[in-house]
Amino acid sequence: MVKIQEIPLNQIRRPLPRQTDRQKVEALMESIAQEGLREPIDVLEVEGQYYGFSGCHRYEAHQRLGKETIKCRVRHAPRSVLQKHLA
């Protein structure tokens, strides 16, 4: 079951480093400031911890805007699924 919820940015672990496009982040910052986030980022919830592997531009835009939370599509998963994402 997938649910949408606001999660504090500081509770989302991002274990895989990603390069972001500065212009794309700036365009998202403008859009988010005016309209809010249209498409939630996807996170895995494993044993009470949140892990983000996608949505890196939206995540960075929220950080740079000084937002404390971000709208997430949360999917519960066992540790074995997390290991596959990290492999």
Phi, psi and omega per residue, in radians:
M1 nan 2.354 -3.128
V2 -1.894 2.360 3.075
K3 -2.261 2.682 3.115
I4 -1.774 2.236 3.091
Q5 -2.661 2.745 3.071
E6 -1.463 2.218 -3.129
I7 -2.168 2.384 3.074
P8 -1.041 2.359 3.142
L9 -0.955 -0.659 -3.069
N10 -1.288 -0.051 3.082
Q11 -1.768 -0.019 -3.123
I12 -1.763 2.049 3.097
R13 -1.504 2.405 3.126
R14 -2.153 1.485 -3.001
P15 -1.248 -0.340 -3.122
L16 -1.887 2.072 3.134
P17 -1.144 2.421 3.136
R18 -2.270 2.523 3.017
Q19 -1.498 2.391 3.096
T20 -2.014 2.684 3.107
D21 -1.600 2.026 -3.064
R22 -0.970 -0.734 -3.121
Q23 -1.154 -0.675 3.131
K24 -1.144 -0.726 3.117
V25 -1.093 -0.758 -3.128
E26 -1.130 -0.694 3.100
A27 -1.127 -0.711 3.099
L28 -1.145 -0.677 3.115
M29 -1.015 -0.767 -3.140
E30 -1.103 -0.823 -3.131
S31 -1.102 -0.793 -3.116
I32 -1.147 -0.682 3.128
A33 -1.109 -0.633 -3.107
Q34 -1.462 -0.765 -2.971
E35 -2.054 -0.173 -3.008
G36 1.472 3.073 -3.110
L37 -1.387 2.134 -3.129
R38 -1.407 -0.746 -3.049
E39 -2.037 2.000 3.138
P40 -1.060 2.693 3.021
I41 -1.465 2.751 3.125
D42 -1.653 2.288 3.029
V43 -2.295 2.637 3.012
L44 -1.720 2.381 3.003
E45 -1.858 1.998 -3.126
V46 -2.156 2.014 3.114
E47 0.898 0.745 3.070
G48 1.434 -0.018 3.112
Q49 -1.865 2.514 3.131
Y50 -1.799 2.357 3.141
Y51 -2.215 2.251 3.124
G52 -1.959 2.307 3.129
F53 -2.119 -0.231 3.129
S54 -2.265 -3.134 3.113
G55 1.245 0.460 -3.045
C56 -1.103 -0.603 3.116
H57 -1.217 -0.742 3.111
R58 -1.137 -0.709 3.121
Y59 -1.074 -0.862 -3.130
E60 -1.120 -0.672 3.111
A61 -1.053 -0.743 3.105
H62 -1.092 -0.761 3.113
Q63 -1.030 -0.844 -3.077
R64 -1.197 -0.442 3.076
L65 -1.415 -0.126 -3.141
G66 1.383 0.336 3.128
K67 -1.298 2.553 3.141
E68 -1.617 -0.453 -3.110
T69 -2.248 2.882 3.070
I70 -2.456 2.508 3.131
K71 -1.292 2.209 -3.064
C72 -2.214 2.551 2.950
R73 -1.667 1.902 -3.003
V74 -1.717 2.232 3.082
R75 -2.112 2.149 3.091
H76 -1.300 2.427 -3.123
A77 -2.613 2.635 3.044
P78 -1.350 2.896 -3.125
R79 -1.003 -0.541 -3.125
S80 -1.076 -0.631 3.109
V81 -1.208 -0.706 3.096
L82 -1.048 -0.754 -3.136
Q83 -1.033 -0.662 3.124
K84 -1.120 -0.642 3.125
H85 -1.201 -0.530 -3.090
L86 -1.522 -0.225 -3.068
A87 -1.218 nan nan
